[in-house]
Amino acid sequence: MFSRLTLIFFLFFLVNHSHHVSSKTWCVSDPSATDAQLQANLDWLCGSVLPGSCVLINRGGPCYEPNTLTNHASYIMNDYYQFNGGTQEACDFNHSGRIVDTNPSYGGCVFA
């Protein structure tokens, strides 16, 4: 009886842990977002909310290349999203953000 209970607990833990690990999400720029929306997001986030994170998207930083507005905004929007609990609201950015379940990290640029 004890071994059956142990097995059930182990399987329950394994299934729950696997589900938790695979449920990681990130916030990135929505493909329909305009350059004006993305620039406004960067201005707000880099201006007063997360200025320290913005160093990583500056020239020479690990997330500078590719040097695109979409890429830079995605990185900073994700930082805000993660810092604020990964909620739908924390990725809205006036409908210019989108939540994804595929890690957008690349090269030396690691999305938290």
Secondary structure, 3 states (H helix, E strand, C coil): CHHHHHHHHHHHHHHHHHHHHHCCCEEEECCCCCHHHHHHHHHHHHHHHCCCHHHHHCCCCCCCCCCCHHHHHHHHHHHHHHHCCCCCHHHCCCCCEEEECCCCCECCECCC
